[in-house]
């Protein structure tokens, strides 16, 4: 996931204009999205990697709710 001035782009690879890049394996992402693993815990365990504006990453937490919530 890359977040830039023009919005959010989801895909493989990187964007040279990204403000924030979020990376996780598919299995780890599913666990985070399902609410099995809090994003903060995944980050501390190295399963969720962030590059760029970490303040923006904190704001993104409110955009997503666990699947089935």
PDB file with SEQRES, HELIX, SHEET and CRYST1 records, atoms N, CA, C and O in Angstrom:
SEQRES   1 A   69  UNK UNK UNK UNK UNK UNK UNK UNK UNK UNK UNK UNK UNK          
SEQRES   2 A   69  UNK UNK UNK UNK UNK UNK UNK UNK UNK UNK UNK UNK UNK          
SEQRES   3 A   69  UNK UNK UNK UNK UNK UNK UNK UNK UNK UNK UNK UNK UNK          
SEQRES   4 A   69  UNK UNK UNK UNK UNK UNK UNK UNK UNK UNK UNK UNK UNK          
SEQRES   5 A   69  UNK UNK UNK UNK UNK UNK UNK UNK UNK UNK UNK UNK UNK          
SEQRES   6 A   69  UNK UNK UNK UNK                                              
HELIX    1 AA1 UNK A   26  UNK A   33  1                                   8    
HELIX    2 AA2 UNK A   39  UNK A   44  1                                   6    
HELIX    3 AA3 UNK A   54  UNK A   60  1                                   7    
HELIX    4 AA4 UNK A   61  UNK A   63  5                                   3    
SHEET    1 AA1 4 UNK A   7  UNK A   9  0                                        
SHEET    2 AA1 4 UNK A   2  UNK A   4 -1                                        
SHEET    3 AA1 4 UNK A  20  UNK A  24 -1                                        
SHEET    4 AA1 4 UNK A  48  UNK A  52 -1                                        
CRYST1    1.000    1.000    1.000  90.00  90.00  90.00 P 1           1          
ATOM      1  N   UNK A   1       0.855  -1.168   0.000  1.00  0.00           N  
ATOM      2  CA  UNK A   1       0.000   0.000   0.000  1.00  0.00           C  
ATOM      3  C   UNK A   1       0.898   1.227   0.000  1.00  0.00           C  
ATOM      4  O   UNK A   1       1.765   1.359   0.864  1.00  0.00           O  
ATOM      5  N   UNK A   2       0.709   2.099  -0.929  1.00  0.00           N  
ATOM      6  CA  UNK A   2       1.436   3.359  -0.974  1.00  0.00           C  
ATOM      7  C   UNK A   2       0.431   4.488  -0.864  1.00  0.00           C  
ATOM      8  O   UNK A   2      -0.587   4.492  -1.555  1.00  0.00           O  
ATOM      9  N   UNK A   3       0.716   5.441   0.001  1.00  0.00           N  
ATOM     10  CA  UNK A   3      -0.169   6.582   0.190  1.00  0.00           C  
ATOM     11  C   UNK A   3       0.592   7.827  -0.232  1.00  0.00           C  
ATOM     12  O   UNK A   3       1.658   8.125   0.309  1.00  0.00           O  
ATOM     13  N   UNK A   4       0.049   8.544  -1.188  1.00  0.00           N  
ATOM     14  CA  UNK A   4       0.683   9.766  -1.668  1.00  0.00           C  
ATOM     15  C   UNK A   4      -0.328  10.889  -1.732  1.00  0.00           C  
ATOM     16  O   UNK A   4      -1.451  10.756  -1.247  1.00  0.00           O  
ATOM     17  N   UNK A   5       0.071  11.992  -2.329  1.00  0.00           N  
ATOM     18  CA  UNK A   5      -0.807  13.159  -2.401  1.00  0.00           C  
ATOM     19  C   UNK A   5      -2.028  12.907  -3.264  1.00  0.00           C  
ATOM     20  O   UNK A   5      -3.050  13.573  -3.098  1.00  0.00           O  
ATOM     21  N   UNK A   6      -1.940  11.945  -4.193  1.00  0.00           N  
ATOM     22  CA  UNK A   6      -3.063  11.683  -5.089  1.00  0.00           C  
ATOM     23  C   UNK A   6      -3.950  10.550  -4.596  1.00  0.00           C  
ATOM     24  O   UNK A   6      -4.909  10.187  -5.278  1.00  0.00           O  
ATOM     25  N   UNK A   7      -3.655   9.980  -3.422  1.00  0.00           N  
ATOM     26  CA  UNK A   7      -4.519   8.931  -2.887  1.00  0.00           C  
ATOM     27  C   UNK A   7      -3.747   7.683  -2.504  1.00  0.00           C  
ATOM     28  O   UNK A   7      -2.541   7.728  -2.260  1.00  0.00           O  
ATOM     29  N   UNK A   8      -4.458   6.572  -2.457  1.00  0.00           N  
ATOM     30  CA  UNK A   8      -3.894   5.299  -2.037  1.00  0.00           C  
ATOM     31  C   UNK A   8      -3.795   4.386  -3.238  1.00  0.00           C  
ATOM     32  O   UNK A   8      -4.725   4.301  -4.039  1.00  0.00           O  
ATOM     33  N   UNK A   9      -2.662   3.699  -3.366  1.00  0.00           N  
ATOM     34  CA  UNK A   9      -2.440   2.747  -4.442  1.00  0.00           C  
ATOM     35  C   UNK A   9      -2.041   1.422  -3.815  1.00  0.00           C  
ATOM     36  O   UNK A   9      -1.110   1.367  -3.011  1.00  0.00           O  
ATOM     37  N   UNK A  10      -2.736   0.364  -4.175  1.00  0.00           N  
ATOM     38  CA  UNK A  10      -2.430  -0.955  -3.643  1.00  0.00           C  
ATOM     39  C   UNK A  10      -1.869  -1.802  -4.766  1.00  0.00           C  
ATOM     40  O   UNK A  10      -2.484  -1.929  -5.825  1.00  0.00           O  
ATOM     41  N   UNK A  11      -0.703  -2.381  -4.538  1.00  0.00           N  
ATOM     42  CA  UNK A  11      -0.098  -3.237  -5.544  1.00  0.00           C  
ATOM     43  C   UNK A  11       1.308  -3.640  -5.151  1.00  0.00           C  
ATOM     44  O   UNK A  11       1.826  -3.204  -4.124  1.00  0.00           O  
ATOM     45  N   UNK A  12       1.910  -4.458  -5.958  1.00  0.00           N  
ATOM     46  CA  UNK A  12       3.284  -4.893  -5.706  1.00  0.00           C  
ATOM     47  C   UNK A  12       4.263  -3.801  -6.095  1.00  0.00           C  
ATOM     48  O   UNK A  12       4.008  -3.006  -7.000  1.00  0.00           O  
ATOM     49  N   UNK A  13       5.385  -3.778  -5.396  1.00  0.00           N  
ATOM     50  CA  UNK A  13       6.428  -2.832  -5.736  1.00  0.00           C  
ATOM     51  C   UNK A  13       6.327  -1.553  -4.936  1.00  0.00           C  
ATOM     52  O   UNK A  13       5.621  -1.485  -3.930  1.00  0.00           O  
ATOM     53  N   UNK A  14       7.030  -0.553  -5.387  1.00  0.00           N  
ATOM     54  CA  UNK A  14       7.061   0.719  -4.682  1.00  0.00           C  
ATOM     55  C   UNK A  14       6.713   1.859  -5.629  1.00  0.00           C  
ATOM     56  O   UNK A  14       6.786   1.727  -6.851  1.00  0.00           O  
ATOM     57  N   UNK A  15       6.339   2.959  -5.041  1.00  0.00           N  
ATOM     58  CA  UNK A  15       6.046   4.175  -5.787  1.00  0.00           C  
ATOM     59  C   UNK A  15       7.065   5.225  -5.372  1.00  0.00           C  
ATOM     60  O   UNK A  15       7.240   5.451  -4.174  1.00  0.00           O  
ATOM     61  N   UNK A  16       7.737   5.868  -6.303  1.00  0.00           N  
ATOM     62  CA  UNK A  16       8.712   6.884  -5.924  1.00  0.00           C  
ATOM     63  C   UNK A  16       8.082   8.109  -5.260  1.00  0.00           C  
ATOM     64  O   UNK A  16       8.782   8.878  -4.601  1.00  0.00           O  
ATOM     65  N   UNK A  17       6.771   8.301  -5.425  1.00  0.00           N  
ATOM     66  CA  UNK A  17       6.097   9.468  -4.858  1.00  0.00           C  
ATOM     67  C   UNK A  17       5.303   9.132  -3.594  1.00  0.00           C  
ATOM     68  O   UNK A  17       4.528   9.966  -3.125  1.00  0.00           O  
ATOM     69  N   UNK A  18       5.474   7.943  -3.036  1.00  0.00           N  
ATOM     70  CA  UNK A  18       4.676   7.546  -1.869  1.00  0.00           C  
ATOM     71  C   UNK A  18       5.099   8.321  -0.629  1.00  0.00           C  
ATOM     72  O   UNK A  18       6.287   8.558  -0.408  1.00  0.00           O  
ATOM     73  N   UNK A  19       4.123   8.712   0.174  1.00  0.00           N  
ATOM     74  CA  UNK A  19       4.361   9.352   1.457  1.00  0.00           C  
ATOM     75  C   UNK A  19       4.539   8.282   2.529  1.00  0.00           C  
ATOM     76  O   UNK A  19       5.284   8.469   3.490  1.00  0.00           O  
ATOM     77  N   UNK A  20       3.845   7.156   2.352  1.00  0.00           N  
ATOM     78  CA  UNK A  20       3.905   6.043   3.289  1.00  0.00           C  
ATOM     79  C   UNK A  20       3.791   4.743   2.510  1.00  0.00           C  
ATOM     80  O   UNK A  20       2.931   4.617   1.638  1.00  0.00           O  
ATOM     81  N   UNK A  21       4.642   3.783   2.812  1.00  0.00           N  
ATOM     82  CA  UNK A  21       4.555   2.458   2.223  1.00  0.00           C  
ATOM     83  C   UNK A  21       4.378   1.452   3.349  1.00  0.00           C  
ATOM     84  O   UNK A  21       5.130   1.457   4.324  1.00  0.00           O  
ATOM     85  N   UNK A  22       3.370   0.583   3.205  1.00  0.00           N  
ATOM     86  CA  UNK A  22       3.052  -0.438   4.196  1.00  0.00           C  
ATOM     87  C   UNK A  22       3.245  -1.795   3.527  1.00  0.00           C  
ATOM     88  O   UNK A  22       2.729  -2.029   2.434  1.00  0.00           O  
ATOM     89  N   UNK A  23       3.993  -2.696   4.186  1.00  0.00           N  
ATOM     90  CA  UNK A  23       4.246  -4.013   3.610  1.00  0.00           C  
ATOM     91  C   UNK A  23       4.002  -5.103   4.644  1.00  0.00           C  
ATOM     92  O   UNK A  23       4.362  -4.964   5.813  1.00  0.00           O  
ATOM     93  N   UNK A  24       3.383  -6.190   4.193  1.00  0.00           N  
ATOM     94  CA  UNK A  24       3.145  -7.366   5.029  1.00  0.00           C  
ATOM     95  C   UNK A  24       2.915  -8.549   4.100  1.00  0.00           C  
ATOM     96  O   UNK A  24       2.504  -8.373   2.954  1.00  0.00           O  
ATOM     97  N   UNK A  25       3.181  -9.761   4.595  1.00  0.00           N  
ATOM     98  CA  UNK A  25       2.865 -10.939   3.797  1.00  0.00           C  
ATOM     99  C   UNK A  25       1.345 -11.052   3.710  1.00  0.00           C  
ATOM    100  O   UNK A  25       0.628 -10.452   4.511  1.00  0.00           O  
ATOM    101  N   UNK A  26       0.860 -11.815   2.747  1.00  0.00           N  
ATOM    102  CA  UNK A  26      -0.580 -11.986   2.591  1.00  0.00           C  
ATOM    103  C   UNK A  26      -1.195 -12.591   3.849  1.00  0.00           C  
ATOM    104  O   UNK A  26      -2.250 -12.146   4.301  1.00  0.00           O  
ATOM    105  N   UNK A  27      -0.539 -13.604   4.414  1.00  0.00           N  
ATOM    106  CA  UNK A  27      -1.069 -14.271   5.612  1.00  0.00           C  
ATOM    107  C   UNK A  27      -1.116 -13.313   6.799  1.00  0.00           C  
ATOM    108  O   UNK A  27      -2.095 -13.296   7.545  1.00  0.00           O  
ATOM    109  N   UNK A  28      -0.067 -12.517   6.975  1.00  0.00           N  
ATOM    110  CA  UNK A  28      -0.055 -11.559   8.081  1.00  0.00           C  
ATOM    111  C   UNK A  28      -1.105 -10.477   7.878  1.00  0.00           C  
ATOM    112  O   UNK A  28      -1.747 -10.046   8.836  1.00  0.00           O  
ATOM    113  N   UNK A  29      -1.284 -10.033   6.630  1.00  0.00           N  
ATOM    114  CA  UNK A  29      -2.297  -9.022   6.354  1.00  0.00           C  
ATOM    115  C   UNK A  29      -3.693  -9.558   6.687  1.00  0.00           C  
ATOM    116  O   UNK A  29      -4.508  -8.848   7.275  1.00  0.00           O  
ATOM    117  N   UNK A  30      -3.966 -10.808   6.311  1.00  0.00           N  
ATOM    118  CA  UNK A  30      -5.269 -11.402   6.603  1.00  0.00           C  
ATOM    119  C   UNK A  30      -5.496 -11.455   8.113  1.00  0.00           C  
ATOM    120  O   UNK A  30      -6.595 -11.165   8.584  1.00  0.00           O  
ATOM    121  N   UNK A  31      -4.458 -11.825   8.876  1.00  0.00           N  
ATOM    122  CA  UNK A  31      -4.580 -11.864  10.342  1.00  0.00           C  
ATOM    123  C   UNK A  31      -4.864 -10.484  10.915  1.00  0.00           C  
ATOM    124  O   UNK A  31      -5.659 -10.345  11.844  1.00  0.00           O  
ATOM    125  N   UNK A  32      -4.216  -9.465  10.362  1.00  0.00           N  
ATOM    126  CA  UNK A  32      -4.445  -8.089  10.822  1.00  0.00           C  
ATOM    127  C   UNK A  32      -5.860  -7.652  10.444  1.00  0.00           C  
ATOM    128  O   UNK A  32      -6.581  -7.097  11.273  1.00  0.00           O  
ATOM    129  N   UNK A  33      -6.258  -7.902   9.191  1.00  0.00           N  
ATOM    130  CA  UNK A  33      -7.574  -7.478   8.713  1.00  0.00           C  
ATOM    131  C   UNK A  33      -8.701  -8.204   9.441  1.00  0.00           C  
ATOM    132  O   UNK A  33      -9.785  -7.650   9.619  1.00  0.00           O  
ATOM    133  N   UNK A  34      -8.446  -9.446   9.863  1.00  0.00           N  
ATOM    134  CA  UNK A  34      -9.468 -10.224  10.570  1.00  0.00           C  
ATOM    135  C   UNK A  34      -9.525  -9.882  12.049  1.00  0.00           C  
ATOM    136  O   UNK A  34     -10.403 -10.366  12.763  1.00  0.00           O  
ATOM    137  N   UNK A  35      -8.601  -9.055  12.516  1.00  0.00           N  
ATOM    138  CA  UNK A  35      -8.591  -8.670  13.917  1.00  0.00           C  
ATOM    139  C   UNK A  35      -7.902  -9.678  14.822  1.00  0.00           C  
ATOM    140  O   UNK A  35      -7.970  -9.552  16.045  1.00  0.00           O  
ATOM    141  N   UNK A  36      -7.241 -10.676  14.245  1.00  0.00           N  
ATOM    142  CA  UNK A  36      -6.537 -11.685  15.042  1.00  0.00           C  
ATOM    143  C   UNK A  36      -5.260 -11.119  15.651  1.00  0.00           C  
ATOM    144  O   UNK A  36      -4.852 -11.511  16.744  1.00  0.00           O  
ATOM    145  N   UNK A  37      -4.632 -10.188  14.924  1.00  0.00           N  
ATOM    146  CA  UNK A  37      -3.385  -9.567  15.384  1.00  0.00           C  
ATOM    147  C   UNK A  37      -3.540  -8.054  15.257  1.00  0.00           C  
ATOM    148  O   UNK A  37      -3.773  -7.554  14.157  1.00  0.00           O  
ATOM    149  N   UNK A  38      -3.415  -7.314  16.361  1.00  0.00           N  
ATOM    150  CA  UNK A  38      -3.475  -5.851  16.255  1.00  0.00           C  
ATOM    151  C   UNK A  38      -2.311  -5.324  15.405  1.00  0.00           C  
ATOM    152  O   UNK A  38      -1.204  -5.857  15.484  1.00  0.00           O  
ATOM    153  N   UNK A  39      -2.544  -4.298  14.603  1.00  0.00           N  
ATOM    154  CA  UNK A  39      -1.479  -3.762  13.752  1.00  0.00           C  
ATOM    155  C   UNK A  39      -0.229  -3.367  14.538  1.00  0.00           C  
ATOM    156  O   UNK A  39       0.889  -3.555  14.059  1.00  0.00           O  
ATOM    157  N   UNK A  40      -0.409  -2.825  15.733  1.00  0.00           N  
ATOM    158  CA  UNK A  40       0.744  -2.411  16.533  1.00  0.00           C  
ATOM    159  C   UNK A  40       1.597  -3.616  16.904  1.00  0.00           C  
ATOM    160  O   UNK A  40       2.825  -3.538  16.883  1.00  0.00           O  
ATOM    161  N   UNK A  41       0.951  -4.735  17.244  1.00  0.00           N  
ATOM    162  CA  UNK A  41       1.681  -5.960  17.601  1.00  0.00           C  
ATOM    163  C   UNK A  41       2.406  -6.495  16.370  1.00  0.00           C  
ATOM    164  O   UNK A  41       3.568  -6.890  16.460  1.00  0.00           O  
ATOM    165  N   UNK A  42       1.735  -6.511  15.227  1.00  0.00           N  
ATOM    166  CA  UNK A  42       2.364  -6.984  13.987  1.00  0.00           C  
ATOM    167  C   UNK A  42       3.592  -6.138  13.660  1.00  0.00           C  
ATOM    168  O   UNK A  42       4.610  -6.669  13.217  1.00  0.00           O  
ATOM    169  N   UNK A  43       3.501  -4.831  13.875  1.00  0.00           N  
ATOM    170  CA  UNK A  43       4.637  -3.944  13.623  1.00  0.00           C  
ATOM    171  C   UNK A  43       5.797  -4.273  14.561  1.00  0.00           C  
ATOM    172  O   UNK A  43       6.944  -4.374  14.127  1.00  0.00           O  
ATOM    173  N   UNK A  44       5.494  -4.437  15.838  1.00  0.00           N  
ATOM    174  CA  UNK A  44       6.545  -4.723  16.819  1.00  0.00           C  
ATOM    175  C   UNK A  44       7.196  -6.089  16.567  1.00  0.00           C  
ATOM    176  O   UNK A  44       8.367  -6.285  16.890  1.00  0.00           O  
ATOM    177  N   UNK A  45       6.445  -7.027  15.993  1.00  0.00           N  
ATOM    178  CA  UNK A  45       6.977  -8.350  15.682  1.00  0.00           C  
ATOM    179  C   UNK A  45       7.685  -8.380  14.333  1.00  0.00           C  
ATOM    180  O   UNK A  45       8.236  -9.412  13.949  1.00  0.00           O  
ATOM    181  N   UNK A  46       7.679  -7.265  13.612  1.00  0.00           N  
ATOM    182  CA  UNK A  46       8.339  -7.200  12.312  1.00  0.00           C  
ATOM    183  C   UNK A  46       7.513  -7.787  11.178  1.00  0.00           C  
ATOM    184  O   UNK A  46       8.020  -7.962  10.070  1.00  0.00           O  
ATOM    185  N   UNK A  47       6.247  -8.094  11.441  1.00  0.00           N  
ATOM    186  CA  UNK A  47       5.375  -8.665  10.415  1.00  0.00           C  
ATOM    187  C   UNK A  47       4.742  -7.587   9.542  1.00  0.00           C  
ATOM    188  O   UNK A  47       4.291  -7.870   8.433  1.00  0.00           O  
ATOM    189  N   UNK A  48       4.709  -6.369  10.033  1.00  0.00           N  
ATOM    190  CA  UNK A  48       4.165  -5.221   9.316  1.00  0.00           C  
ATOM    191  C   UNK A  48       5.281  -4.192   9.234  1.00  0.00           C  
ATOM    192  O   UNK A  48       5.799  -3.748  10.259  1.00  0.00           O  
ATOM    193  N   UNK A  49       5.648  -3.817   8.029  1.00  0.00           N  
ATOM    194  CA  UNK A  49       6.751  -2.872   7.843  1.00  0.00           C  
ATOM    195  C   UNK A  49       6.206  -1.565   7.281  1.00  0.00           C  
ATOM    196  O   UNK A  49       5.386  -1.555   6.364  1.00  0.00           O  
ATOM    197  N   UNK A  50       6.679  -0.474   7.851  1.00  0.00           N  
ATOM    198  CA  UNK A  50       6.257   0.861   7.431  1.00  0.00           C  
ATOM    199  C   UNK A  50       7.478   1.648   7.001  1.00  0.00           C  
ATOM    200  O   UNK A  50       8.536   1.568   7.625  1.00  0.00           O  
ATOM    201  N   UNK A  51       7.320   2.411   5.926  1.00  0.00           N  
ATOM    202  CA  UNK A  51       8.399   3.282   5.470  1.00  0.00           C  
ATOM    203  C   UNK A  51       7.784   4.624   5.082  1.00  0.00           C  
ATOM    204  O   UNK A  51       6.893   4.693   4.235  1.00  0.00           O  
ATOM    205  N   UNK A  52       8.270   5.678   5.709  1.00  0.00           N  
ATOM    206  CA  UNK A  52       7.753   6.999   5.384  1.00  0.00           C  
ATOM    207  C   UNK A  52       7.127   7.685   6.584  1.00  0.00           C  
ATOM    208  O   UNK A  52       7.652   7.616   7.695  1.00  0.00           O  
ATOM    209  N   UNK A  53       6.006   8.346   6.354  1.00  0.00           N  
ATOM    210  CA  UNK A  53       5.323   9.167   7.351  1.00  0.00           C  
ATOM    211  C   UNK A  53       4.577   8.286   8.358  1.00  0.00           C  
ATOM    212  O   UNK A  53       3.454   7.857   8.094  1.00  0.00           O  
ATOM    213  N   UNK A  54       5.200   8.016   9.511  1.00  0.00           N  
ATOM    214  CA  UNK A  54       4.588   7.161  10.519  1.00  0.00           C  
ATOM    215  C   UNK A  54       3.368   7.825  11.165  1.00  0.00           C  
ATOM    216  O   UNK A  54       2.474   7.131  11.649  1.00  0.00           O  
ATOM    217  N   UNK A  55       3.322   9.140  11.177  1.00  0.00           N  
ATOM    218  CA  UNK A  55       2.143   9.849  11.671  1.00  0.00           C  
ATOM    219  C   UNK A  55       0.924   9.532  10.808  1.00  0.00           C  
ATOM    220  O   UNK A  55      -0.187   9.385  11.317  1.00  0.00           O  
ATOM    221  N   UNK A  56       1.143   9.429   9.518  1.00  0.00           N  
ATOM    222  CA  UNK A  56       0.067   9.069   8.600  1.00  0.00           C  
ATOM    223  C   UNK A  56      -0.385   7.635   8.857  1.00  0.00           C  
ATOM    224  O   UNK A  56      -1.575   7.335   8.760  1.00  0.00           O  
ATOM    225  N   UNK A  57       0.551   6.750   9.181  1.00  0.00           N  
ATOM    226  CA  UNK A  57       0.199   5.362   9.502  1.00  0.00           C  
ATOM    227  C   UNK A  57      -0.712   5.312  10.719  1.00  0.00           C  
ATOM    228  O   UNK A  57      -1.650   4.516  10.761  1.00  0.00           O  
ATOM    229  N   UNK A  58      -0.447   6.147  11.697  1.00  0.00           N  
ATOM    230  CA  UNK A  58      -1.291   6.182  12.891  1.00  0.00           C  
ATOM    231  C   UNK A  58      -2.705   6.637  12.536  1.00  0.00           C  
ATOM    232  O   UNK A  58      -3.679   6.126  13.089  1.00  0.00           O  
ATOM    233  N   UNK A  59      -2.822   7.587  11.624  1.00  0.00           N  
ATOM    234  CA  UNK A  59      -4.129   8.072  11.200  1.00  0.00           C  
ATOM    235  C   UNK A  59      -4.894   7.006  10.423  1.00  0.00           C  
ATOM    236  O   UNK A  59      -6.124   6.972  10.461  1.00  0.00           O  
ATOM    237  N   UNK A  60      -4.172   6.134   9.719  1.00  0.00           N  
ATOM    238  CA  UNK A  60      -4.817   5.106   8.906  1.00  0.00           C  
ATOM    239  C   UNK A  60      -5.540   4.064   9.755  1.00  0.00           C  
ATOM    240  O   UNK A  60      -6.448   3.395   9.261  1.00  0.00           O  
ATOM    241  N   UNK A  61      -5.159   3.915  11.010  1.00  0.00           N  
ATOM    242  CA  UNK A  61      -5.804   2.916  11.866  1.00  0.00           C  
ATOM    243  C   UNK A  61      -7.304   3.112  11.937  1.00  0.00           C  
ATOM    244  O   UNK A  61      -8.053   2.139  12.023  1.00  0.00           O  
ATOM    245  N   UNK A  62      -7.748   4.342  11.903  1.00  0.00           N  
ATOM    246  CA  UNK A  62      -9.166   4.630  11.988  1.00  0.00           C  
ATOM    247  C   UNK A  62      -9.936   4.366  10.705  1.00  0.00           C  
ATOM    248  O   UNK A  62     -11.167   4.364  10.710  1.00  0.00           O  
ATOM    249  N   UNK A  63      -9.226   4.143   9.606  1.00  0.00           N  
ATOM    250  CA  UNK A  63      -9.886   3.915   8.324  1.00  0.00           C  
ATOM    251  C   UNK A  63     -10.354   2.480   8.135  1.00  0.00           C  
ATOM    252  O   UNK A  63     -11.283   2.218   7.372  1.00  0.00           O  
ATOM    253  N   UNK A  64      -9.714   1.563   8.824  1.00  0.00           N  
ATOM    254  CA  UNK A  64      -9.985   0.148   8.608  1.00  0.00           C  
ATOM    255  C   UNK A  64     -10.516  -0.510   9.875  1.00  0.00           C  
ATOM    256  O   UNK A  64      -9.984  -0.304  10.966  1.00  0.00           O  
ATOM    257  N   UNK A  65     -11.558  -1.296   9.718  1.00  0.00           N  
ATOM    258  CA  UNK A  65     -12.093  -2.088  10.828  1.00  0.00           C  
ATOM    259  C   UNK A  65     -11.846  -3.550  10.498  1.00  0.00           C  
ATOM    260  O   UNK A  65     -11.821  -3.924   9.325  1.00  0.00           O  
ATOM    261  N   UNK A  66     -11.664  -4.382  11.518  1.00  0.00           N  
ATOM    262  CA  UNK A  66     -11.455  -5.808  11.238  1.00  0.00           C  
ATOM    263  C   UNK A  66     -12.625  -6.402  10.440  1.00  0.00           C  
ATOM    264  O   UNK A  66     -13.775  -5.997  10.608  1.00  0.00           O  
ATOM    265  N   UNK A  67     -12.311  -7.362   9.576  1.00  0.00           N  
ATOM    266  CA  UNK A  67     -13.329  -8.050   8.795  1.00  0.00           C  
ATOM    267  C   UNK A  67     -14.348  -8.645   9.748  1.00  0.00           C  
ATOM    268  O   UNK A  67     -13.973  -9.303  10.719  1.00  0.00           O  
ATOM    269  N   UNK A  68     -15.623  -8.429   9.491  1.00  0.00           N  
ATOM    270  CA  UNK A  68     -16.683  -8.968  10.318  1.00  0.00           C  
ATOM    271  C   UNK A  68     -17.051  -8.102  11.498  1.00  0.00           C  
ATOM    272  O   UNK A  68     -17.941  -8.453  12.273  1.00  0.00           O  
ATOM    273  N   UNK A  69     -16.366  -6.953  11.651  1.00  0.00           N  
ATOM    274  CA  UNK A  69     -16.668  -6.070  12.795  1.00  0.00           C  
ATOM    275  C   UNK A  69     -17.903  -5.241  12.517  1.00  0.00           C  
ATOM    276  O   UNK A  69     -18.313  -4.441  13.359  1.00  0.00           O  
TER     277      UNK A  69                                                      
END                                                                             
